[in-house]
Amino acid sequence: MSNVSQQHGTFSWCELMTTDTEAAKSFYTQLLGWKLQDIHMEGTTYTTISAEEHEIGGMMSVSAPAVQGNPPPHWGVYVTVDDVDASVKKAEELGASILVSPIDIQDVGRFSVIQDPQGAVLSLITYTC
């Protein structure tokens, strides 16, 4: 595999969930010089974040239809795993809570959100592209 961020155990994506995407876009482009691209999806807009021509993350509204519950604004991280379903099962056996069961992301892969036994939240992802 040529993309190190898609190897098992590596951090591969970050995502901002925010209450005001326009304000966040303005803040982070001015602060960090990020390039942003809006992708219109069913019921929402997802914004990809690029630095030095490489996609490094995304942002979306916490009120988007795909977001479960009513979380406060936060940054989330994704760790690549070889098999998200197997990793979720193992995490549960080790005492984690499953916040979002494994689900497919079209043209990306399959992901899940877990909460470790100490309370930290982490997204796991298996890329198919």
C-alpha positions in Angstrom: 0.0 0.0 0.0 1.6 3.3 -1.1 -0.5 5.6 1.1 0.9 5.4 4.7 -2.3 7.0 6.1 -4.3 4.0 4.9 -2.2 1.4 6.7 -3.6 -0.3 9.8 -3.1 1.7 13.0 -2.3 5.1 11.4 -4.2 8.3 11.8 -5.7 9.1 8.4 -8.3 11.8 8.6 -9.6 14.6 10.9 -13.0 16.1 10.9 -14.6 19.2 12.4 -18.2 19.1 13.5 -19.4 22.6 14.0 -22.5 24.7 14.7 -21.4 27.3 12.1 -19.6 26.0 9.1 -19.2 29.4 7.4 -17.5 30.9 10.5 -15.3 27.9 10.8 -14.3 28.1 7.1 -13.4 31.8 7.5 -11.4 31.2 10.7 -9.4 28.2 9.5 -8.6 29.5 6.0 -7.3 32.8 7.6 -5.5 31.0 10.4 -3.9 28.1 8.5 -4.3 28.9 4.8 -6.4 25.7 4.1 -8.1 25.2 0.8 -11.7 24.2 1.1 -14.1 22.5 -1.3 -17.8 22.0 -0.7 -19.3 18.7 -1.7 -23.1 18.8 -1.8 -24.6 15.6 -0.3 -28.1 14.4 0.5 -29.4 17.0 3.0 -26.1 18.6 3.8 -22.8 20.0 2.5 -19.5 18.4 3.4 -16.4 20.5 3.1 -13.0 18.9 2.4 -9.9 20.5 3.8 -6.6 20.5 1.8 -3.1 21.6 2.8 -0.3 21.7 0.3 -2.6 20.1 -2.3 -3.3 17.1 0.0 -6.7 16.4 1.4 -6.3 16.1 5.2 -9.8 16.3 6.6 -13.3 17.7 6.4 -15.9 19.7 8.2 -19.7 19.6 8.5 -22.5 20.9 10.6 -23.4 19.0 13.8 -27.0 19.4 12.7 -26.4 17.4 9.4 -28.8 14.5 8.9 -25.9 11.9 9.2 -24.9 13.2 12.6 -26.4 11.2 15.5 -27.4 12.9 18.7 -26.6 16.5 19.3 -22.9 16.7 19.9 -21.1 19.9 20.8 -18.6 21.3 18.2 -15.5 19.2 18.2 -12.6 17.8 16.2 -12.7 14.1 15.5 -9.9 11.8 14.3 -10.0 8.6 12.2 -7.6 5.7 12.5 -7.3 3.2 9.6 -7.9 -0.4 10.4 -7.8 -3.5 8.1 -11.3 -4.6 8.9 -13.6 -2.1 10.7 -16.2 -4.8 11.6 -13.5 -7.0 13.2 -11.9 -4.0 15.0 -15.3 -2.9 16.4 -16.0 -6.4 17.7 -12.5 -6.5 19.4 -13.0 -3.0 20.8 -16.3 -4.0 22.3 -14.6 -7.1 23.8 -12.0 -4.8 25.3 -14.7 -2.7 27.0 -15.4 0.0 24.4 -18.8 1.4 23.7 -20.0 1.5 20.1 -21.4 5.0 19.4 -21.9 4.5 15.6 -22.1 1.0 14.3 -20.1 0.2 11.2 -21.6 2.0 8.2 -20.5 2.4 4.6 -19.4 5.8 3.2 -20.0 5.8 -0.6 -16.8 6.0 -2.6 -14.6 6.0 0.6 -15.0 2.9 2.7 -16.6 1.8 6.0 -16.4 3.5 9.4 -17.5 3.3 13.0 -17.2 5.5 16.1 -16.2 4.0 19.4 -15.6 5.3 22.9 -12.8 3.6 24.7 -13.2 2.4 28.3 -11.6 5.7 29.6 -14.2 7.8 27.7 -12.2 9.0 24.7 -14.0 8.9 21.3 -12.3 7.6 18.1 -13.5 6.8 14.6 -12.2 3.7 12.9 -12.2 3.4 9.1 -11.4 0.9 6.4 -10.8 2.4 3.0 -12.1 0.8 -0.1 -10.7 3.3 -2.6 
